[in-house]
Amino acid sequence: MTAGLGRLYLLIASYKITHSSKVRKKMEPNAFAEFWRQLPPGAKIHPADKPILDAKETSLEFGNMPAFGAGPLATASVVLCYLNNRPISKLSERDRDWIIKQEKELGETWGEYLAGVIEGDSRSEPRPLTEWGRDRIKHLNPELENTVATFNIVPYRSPSFADKVRRLTPSLPSAQMARNYLHEVLLPDAARGERFVVVGWGPRLWSVPETQAHATLFVQLHRRGSLGKDLSGRINAWWANR
């Protein structure tokens, strides 16, 4: 094992999430960024995930670079937590062409790019929301559109979040790091009223109880992922009064 990969596994071990809040360890602000900074040039699977993915049958696809979402995660006022991205073949031509172009330009430095998005580095321009994502927030105040981020627990694409993917997710280090970032960064921000967090799908995989914890956290239990008029109105009111 190389020294760099050894440090990576130590990082994962240090911040690995369990379902018990009593033993959950606090995540350093840059731990999620450091995890993705360890992605080798051009790699489409994180080295920490690879042994698990190699040993399991899954419907995940690895033709594109890994991505945990879209929008300005570091500074987003509204964060929508989902499961994973659809294959780019299911996206609009505009979104597909944008992603292909971006990955071609940044593929060799993709890990550094993702780390920059997490840290809010101005040199890492976040991916814009796809047409699917924009449709989910169509009832939000237009002023909010550029400050919404989607955040996925699994960074790899698949046609659907089938049982095989669902069972695999808790053991993926990348999913553990995303979950930790939610609990140790995003949810405390929401508790202080600094962000509005919506767990749109998979609250159990995100280790979030299926109850509303406070005014700026909402757990959505239907599968459409759309905010809807009622929830959008609540977010708009929060935005106007913050």
Long-range contacts (C-beta under 8 A, 24 or more apart in sequence): 4-38, 5-38, 5-47, 7-38, 8-35, 8-38, 8-47, 8-48, 9-48, 11-35, 11-38, 12-48, 12-173, 12-176, 12-177, 15-176, 15-177, 15-180, 16-173, 16-176, 16-180, 17-176, 17-179, 17-180, 17-183, 17-207, 19-207, 24-180, 24-183, 24-184, 26-184, 27-180, 27-181, 27-183, 27-184, 27-185, 29-185, 30-118, 30-119, 31-177, 31-180, 31-181, 32-118, 32-177, 32-178, 32-180, 32-181, 32-185, 33-114, 33-115, 33-116, 33-118, 33-119, 34-115, 35-173, 35-174, 35-177, 36-111, 36-114, 36-115, 36-118, 37-111, 37-112, 37-114, 37-115, 38-111, 39-66, 39-110, 39-111, 39-114, 40-111, 41-107, 41-108, 41-109, 41-110, 41-111, 42-107, 42-108, 42-110, 43-110, 43-111, 45-156, 46-155, 46-173, 46-174, 48-173, 48-174, 49-172, 49-173, 49-174, 52-168, 52-171, 52-172, 52-173, 53-168, 53-172, 56-164, 56-168, 57-164, 58-158, 58-164, 58-165, 58-168, 59-158, 59-159, 59-160, 59-162, 59-164, 59-165, 60-84, 60-154, 60-156, 60-157, 60-158, 60-165, 60-168, 61-87, 61-156, 61-157, 61-158, 61-159, 62-156, 63-87, 63-157, 64-88, 64-99, 64-103, 64-157, 65-103, 65-106, 65-107, 65-110, 66-110, 66-114, 66-155, 66-156, 66-174, 67-114, 67-127, 67-152, 67-155, 68-114, 68-151, 68-152, 68-155, 68-174, 68-178, 69-127, 69-149, 69-150, 69-151, 69-152, 70-126, 70-127, 70-128, 70-129, 70-130, 70-133, 70-149, 70-150, 71-126, 71-127, 71-128, 71-129, 71-133, 71-147, 71-148, 71-149, 71-150, 72-117, 72-120, 72-126, 72-146, 72-147, 72-149, 73-117, 73-118, 73-126, 73-149, 73-151, 74-117, 74-118, 74-119, 74-120, 75-120, 75-147, 76-147, 76-148, 76-149, 76-195, 77-144, 77-147, 77-148, 77-195, 77-196, 77-239, 78-137, 78-140, 78-144, 78-147, 78-148, 78-149, 78-195, 78-196, 78-197, 78-198, 78-235, 79-148, 79-149, 79-150, 79-151, 79-186, 79-195, 79-196, 79-197, 79-198, 80-133, 80-136, 80-137, 80-148, 80-149, 80-150, 80-151, 80-198, 80-200, 80-225, 80-227, 81-150, 81-151, 81-152, 81-153, 81-182, 81-197, 81-198, 81-199, 81-200, 81-201, 81-202, 81-206, 82-150, 82-151, 82-152, 82-153, 82-200, 82-201, 82-202, 82-225, 83-152, 83-153, 83-154, 83-161, 83-169, 83-201, 83-202, 83-205, 84-152, 84-153, 84-154, 84-155, 84-156, 84-157, 84-158, 84-161, 84-165, 85-152, 85-156, 85-157, 86-132, 86-157, 86-158, 86-159, 87-157, 87-158, 87-159, 88-157, 90-159, 91-130, 91-131, 91-132, 92-130, 92-131, 94-131, 95-130, 95-131, 98-127, 98-128, 99-127, 102-127, 118-181, 135-226, 136-200, 136-225, 136-226, 136-227, 137-227, 137-232, 139-227, 139-228, 139-229, 139-232, 139-233, 140-227, 140-232, 140-235, 140-236, 141-236, 141-239, 141-240, 143-239, 144-235, 144-236, 144-239, 151-178, 151-182, 151-186, 152-178, 153-178, 153-179, 153-202, 153-205, 153-206, 154-178, 161-201, 161-202, 166-202, 166-205, 169-205, 170-205, 175-205, 179-205, 179-206, 179-207, 182-206, 182-208, 183-207, 187-213, 187-217, 190-214, 190-216, 190-217, 191-216, 191-217, 193-238, 193-242, 196-235, 196-238, 196-239, 198-227, 198-231, 198-235, 200-225, 201-225
